[in-house]
Amino acid sequence: MRTIYSTLGLEDVSTLYAVNHCEREGVFRSRVDGRHRLVRLDAEFLAAEELRDFLVSLIQNSTEHHDLADAARRHIEQILHRR
């Protein structure tokens, strides 16, 4: 969420605040699963398809995303090699 706000030139906000705001506006839907809150794009949102494309583009060009994905992959490989 911080990346999205930064890209749009908006003030930096907490992720929780941004998600809550977007949920109230009908952009996201969320549900609690155990200790986690799962957030997804609301398909009923008028510009859902365009926003999805924008978010995918942000993720594909995000070095932070790639770094996190690489770290997760390495962690899983370590777990698998222990067996």
Secondary structure as UniProt FT lines:
FT   HELIX           2..7
FT   TURN            8..9
FT   HELIX           15..24
FT   TURN            25..26
FT   STRAND          28..33
FT   TURN            34..35
FT   STRAND          36..41
FT   TURN            43..44
FT   TURN            46..47
FT   HELIX           48..60
FT   HELIX           63..82
//
